[in-house]
């Protein structure tokens, strides 16, 4: 199974100035653990639940702290033609849980460990 079959629809995105509380609410509403951070130049980062935990642990005010201050900048990305098995191996080796899928400059979505586990058990 290729990643293109795991992403679809409109990806969850926020801007760099979005408060982390709003990013967390979007994650809860969409049952995702990460949102893409998109600026004028396209994908500039990814904000994960771990980033939000780091912000709260550092006593950042969630209603006012910007995603840009806590996001993972310049995340690695993969194309839609990458097999799920290859993406799974890459995540294990890199120690990541989320992987943005890009078709050129277009963000198609973010796959996570849960998506890849589903793909590999439902072949």
N, CA, C and O of each residue as an XYZ file, in Angstrom:
492
protein
N       0.850     -1.177      0.000
C       0.000      0.000      0.000
C       0.895      1.240      0.000
O       1.874      1.313      0.743
N       0.550      2.197     -0.831
C       1.313      3.445     -0.920
C       0.639      4.527     -0.062
O      -0.552      4.456      0.239
N       1.442      5.525      0.320
C       0.933      6.565      1.207
C      -0.228      7.340      0.603
O      -1.079      7.843      1.336
N      -0.278      7.444     -0.725
C      -1.370      8.178     -1.362
C      -2.734      7.620     -0.966
O      -3.726      8.349     -0.966
N      -2.790      6.338     -0.631
C      -4.067      5.745     -0.232
C      -4.403      6.021      1.236
O      -5.510      5.720      1.684
N      -3.465      6.586      1.978
C      -3.696      6.871      3.397
C      -4.021      8.334      3.665
O      -4.458      8.683      4.761
N      -3.812      9.187      2.673
C      -4.111     10.612      2.835
C      -5.201     10.994      1.844
O      -5.318     10.397      0.774
N      -5.964     11.953      2.196
C      -7.026     12.401      1.308
C      -7.835     13.484      1.974
O      -7.758     13.672      3.188
N      -8.593     14.180      1.199
C      -9.371     15.274      1.754
C      -8.486     16.478      2.002
O      -7.414     16.611      1.413
N      -8.940     17.336      2.865
C      -8.207     18.558      3.178
C      -7.382     18.316      4.439
O      -7.936     17.964      5.480
N      -6.049     18.501      4.357
C      -5.228     18.272      5.554
C      -5.497     19.327      6.630
O      -5.887     20.456      6.330
N      -5.282     18.937      7.875
C      -5.448     19.871      8.985
C      -4.227     20.783      9.030
O      -3.100     20.312      9.184
N      -4.453     22.087      8.894
C      -3.354     23.048      8.890
C      -3.681     24.219      9.802
O      -4.842     24.559     10.029
N      -2.617     24.823     10.316
C      -2.721     26.060     11.090
C      -1.628     26.993     10.598
O      -0.678     26.563      9.943
N      -1.770     28.265     10.916
C      -0.738     29.240     10.606
C       0.265     29.321     11.738
O      -0.012     28.848     12.841
N       1.427     29.909     11.491
C       2.466     29.970     12.528
C       2.078     30.787     13.757
O       2.611     30.551     14.842
N       1.170     31.735     13.610
C       0.761     32.569     14.743
C      -0.440     32.000     15.496
O      -0.897     32.595     16.472
N      -0.944     30.870     15.057
C      -2.079     30.229     15.726
C      -1.703     29.884     17.167
O      -0.640     29.307     17.397
N      -2.542     30.218     18.130
C      -2.252     29.823     19.513
C      -2.235     28.295     19.650
O      -3.002     27.597     18.988
N      -1.362     27.792     20.505
C      -1.276     26.340     20.658
C      -2.584     25.754     21.187
O      -2.882     24.586     20.934
N      -3.362     26.543     21.911
C      -4.668     26.053     22.378
C      -5.578     25.751     21.193
O      -6.319     24.768     21.216
N      -5.528     26.585     20.160
C      -6.354     26.355     18.969
C      -5.860     25.137     18.196
O      -6.664     24.365     17.673
N      -4.546     24.963     18.121
C      -3.987     23.781     17.451
C      -4.406     22.515     18.197
O      -4.757     21.510     17.578
N      -4.367     22.569     19.527
C      -4.779     21.409     20.328
C      -6.260     21.106     20.119
O      -6.643     19.940     20.023
N      -7.089     22.136     20.049
C      -8.525     21.933     19.819
C      -8.775     21.299     18.452
O      -9.636     20.430     18.318
N      -8.024     21.731     17.439
C      -8.160     21.146     16.105
C      -7.767     19.671     16.127
O      -8.423     18.841     15.497
N      -6.703     19.350     16.847
C      -6.292     17.948     16.960
C      -7.386     17.110     17.620
O      -7.676     16.000     17.176
N      -7.983     17.638     18.667
C      -9.070     16.918     19.342
C     -10.281     16.747     18.431
O     -10.882     15.674     18.374
N     -10.631     17.815     17.720
C     -11.806     17.770     16.836
C     -11.641     16.792     15.685
O     -12.619     16.210     15.216
N     -10.405     16.608     15.227
C     -10.156     15.757     14.056
C      -9.552     14.409     14.420
O      -9.234     13.612     13.538
N      -9.393     14.148     15.716
C      -8.804     12.895     16.199
C      -7.427     12.647     15.583
O      -7.119     11.533     15.157
N      -6.606     13.693     15.540
C      -5.242     13.596     15.020
C      -4.278     14.032     16.121
O      -4.663     14.718     17.067
N      -3.025     13.623     15.980
C      -1.998     13.987     16.954
C      -1.047     15.045     16.427
O      -0.068     15.388     17.089
N      -1.329     15.567     15.231
C      -0.452     16.572     14.642
C      -1.215     17.387     13.610
O      -2.160     16.906     12.985
N      -0.784     18.631     13.447
C      -1.302     19.491     12.384
C      -0.112     20.099     11.657
O       0.945     20.328     12.246
N      -0.300     20.357     10.375
C       0.744     21.002      9.584
C       0.712     22.499      9.855
O      -0.354     23.088     10.038
N       1.894     23.105      9.878
C       1.995     24.551     10.031
C       2.404     25.107      8.674
O       3.474     24.794      8.152
N       1.533     25.934      8.115
C       1.735     26.440      6.763
C       1.835     27.959      6.802
O       0.999     28.647      7.389
N       2.886     28.459      6.160
C       3.085     29.896      6.021
C       3.022     30.284      4.561
O       2.568     29.503      3.725
N       3.475     31.489      4.249
C       3.461     31.963      2.855
C       4.258     31.063      1.933
O       3.911     30.909      0.762
N       5.308     30.475      2.440
C       6.192     29.634      1.618
C       5.752     28.175      1.594
O       6.478     27.325      1.080
N       4.583     27.870      2.136
C       4.125     26.486      2.182
C       4.370     25.872      3.546
O       4.322     26.564      4.563
N       4.632     24.571      3.569
C       4.842     23.851      4.826
C       6.113     24.348      5.503
O       7.203     24.263      4.938
N       5.961     24.869      6.722
C       7.131     25.351      7.460
C       7.382     24.546      8.727
O       8.449     24.650      9.332
N       6.409     23.748      9.126
C       6.596     22.966     10.341
C       5.437     22.030     10.580
O       4.492     21.942      9.796
N       5.547     21.335     11.695
C       4.491     20.429     12.134
C       4.360     20.624     13.642
O       5.358     20.691     14.360
N       3.131     20.711     14.105
C       2.870     20.852     15.537
C       2.218     19.562     16.005
O       1.134     19.198     15.550
N       2.881     18.888     16.905
C       2.399     17.601     17.393
C       1.907     17.729     18.838
O       2.132     18.740     19.503
N       1.244     16.700     19.290
C       0.795     16.697     20.684
C       1.990     16.794     21.627
O       1.881     17.380     22.704
N       3.111     16.236     21.241
C       4.321     16.355     22.073
C       4.792     17.800     22.157
O       5.242     18.244     23.213
N       4.693     18.541     21.049
C       5.078     19.952     21.069
C       4.188     20.727     22.033
O       4.666     21.608     22.748
N       2.916     20.409     22.055
C       1.991     21.091     22.956
C       2.298     20.733     24.408
O       2.237     21.597     25.282
N       2.622     19.486     24.669
C       3.012     19.081     26.027
C       4.273     19.832     26.459
O       4.358     20.296     27.596
N       5.249     19.955     25.559
C       6.470     20.712     25.880
C       6.130     22.153     26.243
O       6.682     22.699     27.198
N       5.228     22.767     25.490
C       4.851     24.156     25.744
C       4.187     24.302     27.109
O       4.525     25.203     27.877
N       3.251     23.420     27.402
C       2.546     23.485     28.685
C       3.507     23.202     29.837
O       3.433     23.855     30.878
N       4.404     22.239     29.662
C       5.386     21.919     30.710
C       6.327     23.092     30.972
O       6.840     23.248     32.080
N       6.548     23.908     29.953
C       7.419     25.074     30.111
C       6.634     26.290     30.601
O       7.153     27.406     30.630
N       5.385     26.061     30.984
C       4.505     27.097     31.515
C       4.106     28.145     30.482
O       3.796     29.283     30.836
N       4.111     27.764     29.208
C       3.608     28.668     28.178
C       2.099     28.799     28.347
O       1.430     27.844     28.740
N       1.576     29.958     28.056
C       0.133     30.196     28.132
C      -0.506     29.728     26.823
O      -0.356     30.393     25.798
N      -1.222     28.588     26.840
C      -1.743     28.004     25.601
C      -2.615     28.937     24.759
O      -2.632     28.826     23.533
N      -3.329     29.843     25.397
C      -4.197     30.743     24.641
C      -3.413     31.825     23.909
O      -3.936     32.470     23.000
N      -2.151     32.023     24.308
C      -1.370     33.113     23.724
C      -0.079     32.662     23.054
O       0.437     33.371     22.189
N       0.449     31.521     23.423
C       1.713     31.044     22.839
C       1.477     30.611     21.394
O       0.561     29.840     21.108
N       2.308     31.113     20.495
C       2.161     30.805     19.069
C       2.732     29.434     18.740
O       3.742     29.011     19.302
N       2.069     28.752     17.822
C       2.532     27.451     17.343
C       3.979     27.545     16.860
O       4.766     26.625     17.083
N       4.334     28.647     16.204
C       5.686     28.804     15.645
C       6.773     28.683     16.705
O       7.894     28.277     16.400
N       6.450     29.031     17.944
C       7.442     28.961     19.021
C       7.663     27.544     19.532
O       8.639     27.293     20.238
N       6.771     26.608     19.188
C       6.847     25.263     19.743
C       6.860     24.157     18.707
O       7.119     23.001     19.041
N       6.584     24.490     17.458
C       6.495     23.478     16.399
C       7.851     22.867     16.080
O       8.895     23.398     16.460
N       7.818     21.760     15.388
C       9.011     21.153     14.821
C       9.186     21.782     13.447
O       8.369     21.576     12.550
N      10.260     22.553     13.290
C      10.479     23.275     12.034
C      11.049     22.377     10.948
O      11.795     21.437     11.222
N      10.683     22.686      9.713
C      11.244     21.999      8.552
C      11.189     20.495      8.638
O      12.225     19.840      8.525
N      10.006     19.919      8.837
C       9.937     18.462      8.980
C      10.337     17.747      7.693
O      10.160     18.270      6.593
N      10.872     16.560      7.851
C      11.131     15.714      6.691
C       9.784     15.360      6.079
O       8.782     15.238      6.783
N       9.772     15.198      4.767
C       8.540     14.846      4.065
C       8.804     13.689      3.114
O       9.952     13.370      2.805
N       7.731     13.072      2.660
C       7.822     11.998      1.667
C       6.762     12.230      0.603
O       5.820     12.999      0.795
N       6.936     11.550     -0.522
C       5.977     11.636     -1.607
C       4.874     10.609     -1.462
O       4.994      9.674     -0.671
N       3.799     10.774     -2.220
C       2.651      9.876     -2.112
C       2.904      8.474     -2.643
O       2.139      7.555     -2.351
N       3.965      8.298     -3.416
C       4.248      6.990     -4.007
C       5.079      6.084     -3.110
O       5.384      4.952     -3.487
N       5.449      6.566     -1.931
C       6.262      5.775     -1.003
C       5.404      4.664     -0.397
O       4.294      4.928      0.064
N       5.902      3.424     -0.391
C       5.154      2.328      0.243
C       5.048      2.525      1.763
O       5.958      3.062      2.394
N       3.936      2.086      2.329
C       3.713      2.208      3.771
C       4.816      1.522      4.565
O       5.232      2.025      5.609
N       5.293      0.377      4.081
C       6.356     -0.346      4.789
C       7.635      0.489      4.871
O       8.302      0.521      5.904
N       7.964      1.160      3.775
C       9.168      2.002      3.751
C       9.010      3.198      4.687
O       9.946      3.556      5.402
N       7.838      3.810      4.683
C       7.583      4.937      5.576
C       7.640      4.491      7.035
O       8.151      5.218      7.887
N       7.121      3.310      7.323
C       7.161      2.775      8.690
C       8.592      2.585      9.159
O       8.939      2.954     10.280
N       9.411      2.014      8.309
C      10.817      1.798      8.641
C      11.521      3.125      8.889
O      12.307      3.260      9.826
N      11.228      4.104      8.034
C      11.858      5.419      8.178
C      11.462      6.056      9.508
O      12.315      6.609     10.203
N      10.169      5.986      9.873
C       9.731      6.554     11.147
C      10.423      5.882     12.325
O      10.833      6.554     13.271
N      10.555      4.567     12.272
C      11.247      3.851     13.343
C      12.695      4.298     13.472
O      13.179      4.548     14.576
N      13.377      4.398     12.350
C      14.792      4.777     12.371
C      14.990      6.227     12.797
O      15.946      6.540     13.506
N      14.092      7.113     12.370
C      14.226      8.535     12.686
C      13.685      8.879     14.073
O      14.022      9.923     14.631
N      12.849      8.005     14.628
C      12.266      8.277     15.935
C      11.100      9.253     15.888
O      10.770      9.877     16.897
N      10.474      9.388     14.723
C       9.317     10.270     14.576
C       8.029      9.465     14.652
O       8.035      8.241     14.518
N       6.924     10.174     14.868
C       5.613      9.532     14.868
C       4.710     10.053     13.756
O       3.642      9.494     13.506
N       5.142     11.130     13.084
C       4.322     11.779     12.060
C       5.179     12.108     10.851
O       6.359     12.436     10.976
N       4.568     12.014      9.679
C       5.305     12.230      8.439
C       4.409     12.931      7.418
O       3.451     12.340      6.919
N       4.725     14.207      7.104
C       3.947     14.904      6.080
C       4.161     14.271      4.702
O       5.279     13.914      4.330
N       3.069     14.145      3.967
C       3.114     13.598      2.612
C       2.885     14.757      1.645
O       1.862     15.439      1.701
N       3.857     14.964      0.759
C       3.825     16.085     -0.180
C       3.854     15.569     -1.609
O       4.535     14.591     -1.918
N       3.103     16.242     -2.476
C       3.176     16.002     -3.911
C       3.719     17.289     -4.502
O       2.964     18.217     -4.791
N       5.035     17.343     -4.682
C       5.679     18.598     -5.059
C       5.598     19.558     -3.886
O       6.109     19.270     -2.804
N       4.956     20.701     -4.102
C       4.783     21.695     -3.035
C       3.426     21.576     -2.339
O       3.134     22.330     -1.410
N       2.606     20.635     -2.787
C       1.261     20.480     -2.225
C       1.252     19.478     -1.073
O       1.671     18.331     -1.227
N       0.769     19.928      0.077
C       0.612     19.050      1.235
C      -0.635     18.204      1.044
O      -1.739     18.732      0.913
N      -0.457     16.892      1.028
C      -1.588     15.977      0.878
C      -2.156     15.547      2.222
O      -3.342     15.234      2.329
N      -1.309     15.532      3.247
C      -1.742     15.115      4.569
C      -0.556     14.697      5.406
O       0.592     14.803      4.975
N      -0.838     14.226      6.595
C       0.194     13.735      7.508
C      -0.175     12.307      7.883
O      -1.268     12.055      8.389
N       0.734     11.379      7.633
C       0.509     10.013      8.103
C       1.212      9.861      9.440
O       2.243     10.485      9.691
N       0.648      9.033     10.284
C       1.277      8.785     11.575
C       1.423      7.285     11.792
O       1.016      6.475     10.959
N       1.997      6.946     12.901
C       2.247      5.541     13.226
C       0.948      4.743     13.196
O       0.930      3.605     12.728
N      -0.119      5.324     13.684
C      -1.424      4.651     13.702
C      -1.897      4.334     12.282
O      -2.389      3.236     12.022
N      -1.746      5.299     11.360
C      -2.138      5.075      9.961
C      -1.334      3.942      9.345
O      -1.878      3.084      8.650
N      -0.034      3.950      9.608
C       0.843      2.946      9.007
C       0.591      1.564      9.597
O       0.646      0.564      8.881
N       0.319      1.502     10.879
C      -0.018      0.216     11.495
C      -1.304     -0.336     10.886
O      -1.392     -1.529     10.595
N      -2.295      0.522     10.692
C      -3.545      0.101     10.062
C      -3.273     -0.430      8.656
O      -3.792     -1.479      8.275
N      -2.460      0.295      7.886
C      -2.164     -0.112      6.506
C      -1.484     -1.470      6.462
O      -1.774     -2.286      5.587
N      -0.592     -1.711      7.390
C       0.172     -2.954      7.363
C      -0.627     -4.140      7.896
O      -0.325     -5.285      7.559
N      -1.630     -3.888      8.715
C      -2.432     -4.999      9.229
C      -3.675     -5.260      8.382
O      -4.336     -6.284      8.551
N      -3.994     -4.344      7.476
C      -5.181     -4.491      6.627
C      -4.821     -4.592      5.151
O      -5.512     -4.031      4.300
N      -3.766     -5.289      4.852
C      -3.349     -5.442      3.453
C      -4.324     -6.268      2.688
O      -4.133     -6.500      1.494
